[in-house]
Each structure stands twice: as structure tokens, then as C-alpha cells.
Amino acid sequence: MFESSYEQDENVEENFRVPKWLFTLFMVGFVMVLVGVAVAVIASLASGSKASISGVIFVGPIPIVFGAGPEVTWLVLTGIILTLLSIMVLVLTRRKMLKN
């Protein structure tokens, strides 16, 4: 009646498993990055200096660029440029893969 959302495909191996040590290493790295960003933001805000911060969040193909501080204009422009470059690389890579 209902088809499984995980249908067998020629390119997908059925029993592919990520080793536990590799998953643990990935999670440790991810947590370290999050802690590092949090410490940098808290230190910047606590020191009372005039620091600027900006970032880019991708929600699907749509980038959300944000920032705060006195020099945020340049940071946001840099984020927008890097976002456009990454989208261009993605599109060009996709076209090249489809041609082959």
C-alpha cells in the first residue's frame, strides 16, 4: 500500500555504516567549532570593544546574511560575495557532472 521512502537504488549500498570512531570524531569537531564561536562572541561582547560580527545561514538555496557592529557593512558584503561564489561553483559543478 505505502511504498518505503528508502527504495533500493543502484548507487546506494544497502548496509553502509559509518564507523563509530569516525562519527565521534565528527561530533567532537562540530562541538569544538560551536564552543569556539560562542567563546569568541561572548568575549567580544563582554570586553566592551567595538567588535563587528556577521554570518551567513543557508536555508535550502536561500542565504540569510546578518551582522552587527560598526564595520558590519564590509563583513556583510564579503558574506554576500562568498555566498554568490559558492552558488556559482555549485551550479558549474552540477552542470559539469550532468554533461558526463
C-alpha positions as CSV (number, residue, x, y, z in Angstrom):
1,M,0.0,0.0,0.0
2,F,2.6,2.6,1.1
3,E,6.0,2.5,-0.6
4,S,9.1,2.8,1.5
5,S,10.8,6.2,1.3
6,Y,14.1,4.3,1.1
7,E,13.9,2.5,-2.2
8,Q,16.8,0.5,-3.4
9,D,19.0,2.3,-5.9
10,E,21.9,1.0,-8.0
11,N,24.2,3.7,-6.5
12,V,23.2,3.1,-2.8
13,E,24.8,0.3,-0.8
14,E,22.3,-1.4,1.5
15,N,24.5,-1.9,4.6
16,F,26.6,1.2,4.6
17,R,27.6,2.1,8.2
18,V,29.8,4.9,9.4
19,P,32.4,3.7,11.9
20,K,31.7,4.8,15.5
21,W,35.1,6.4,15.9
22,L,34.6,8.5,12.7
23,F,31.1,9.7,13.9
24,T,32.6,10.5,17.3
25,L,35.5,12.4,15.7
26,F,33.0,14.4,13.6
27,M,30.8,15.2,16.6
28,V,33.9,16.3,18.7
29,G,35.0,18.7,15.9
30,F,31.5,20.1,15.5
31,V,31.1,20.8,19.2
32,M,34.6,22.4,19.3
33,V,33.6,24.7,16.5
34,L,30.4,25.7,18.2
35,V,32.1,26.3,21.5
36,G,34.8,28.3,19.8
37,V,32.3,30.6,18.1
38,A,30.3,31.0,21.4
39,V,33.5,31.9,23.3
40,A,34.6,34.4,20.6
41,V,31.1,36.1,20.6
42,I,30.9,36.2,24.4
43,A,34.5,37.6,24.7
44,S,33.7,40.2,22.2
45,L,30.5,41.3,23.8
46,A,32.0,41.2,27.4
47,S,35.1,43.2,26.6
48,G,33.1,46.3,25.6
49,S,35.2,46.7,22.5
50,K,33.7,47.8,19.2
51,A,33.7,44.5,17.5
52,S,31.7,43.5,14.4
53,I,30.2,40.2,13.7
54,S,28.4,38.8,10.7
55,G,27.3,35.4,9.3
56,V,25.6,33.5,6.6
57,I,22.9,30.9,7.1
58,F,21.7,28.7,4.2
59,V,18.1,27.7,4.3
60,G,18.0,25.4,1.3
61,P,19.2,27.5,-1.6
62,I,18.3,30.8,0.1
63,P,21.1,32.6,2.0
64,I,20.3,34.7,5.1
65,V,23.1,37.3,5.7
66,F,23.2,39.1,9.1
67,G,25.6,41.2,11.1
68,A,26.0,43.7,13.9
69,G,28.7,46.3,14.8
70,P,30.4,49.4,13.4
71,E,32.2,47.6,10.5
72,V,29.3,45.3,9.6
73,T,28.9,46.7,6.0
74,W,32.1,45.2,4.8
75,L,31.5,41.9,6.6
76,V,28.0,41.5,5.1
77,L,29.3,42.4,1.6
78,T,32.0,39.8,2.0
79,G,29.4,37.3,3.1
80,I,27.2,38.1,0.1
81,I,30.2,37.8,-2.3
82,L,31.3,34.5,-0.8
83,T,27.7,33.2,-1.0
84,L,27.4,34.1,-4.6
85,L,30.7,32.5,-5.4
86,S,29.7,29.3,-3.6
87,I,26.4,29.2,-5.5
88,M,28.2,29.7,-8.8
89,V,30.7,26.9,-8.0
90,L,27.8,24.6,-7.1
91,V,25.9,25.4,-10.4
92,L,29.1,25.0,-12.5
93,T,30.0,21.7,-10.8
94,R,26.5,20.4,-11.2
95,R,26.5,21.2,-15.0
96,K,29.8,19.5,-15.4
97,M,28.6,16.4,-13.7
98,L,25.4,16.3,-15.8
99,K,27.4,16.5,-19.0
100,N,29.5,13.4,-18.2
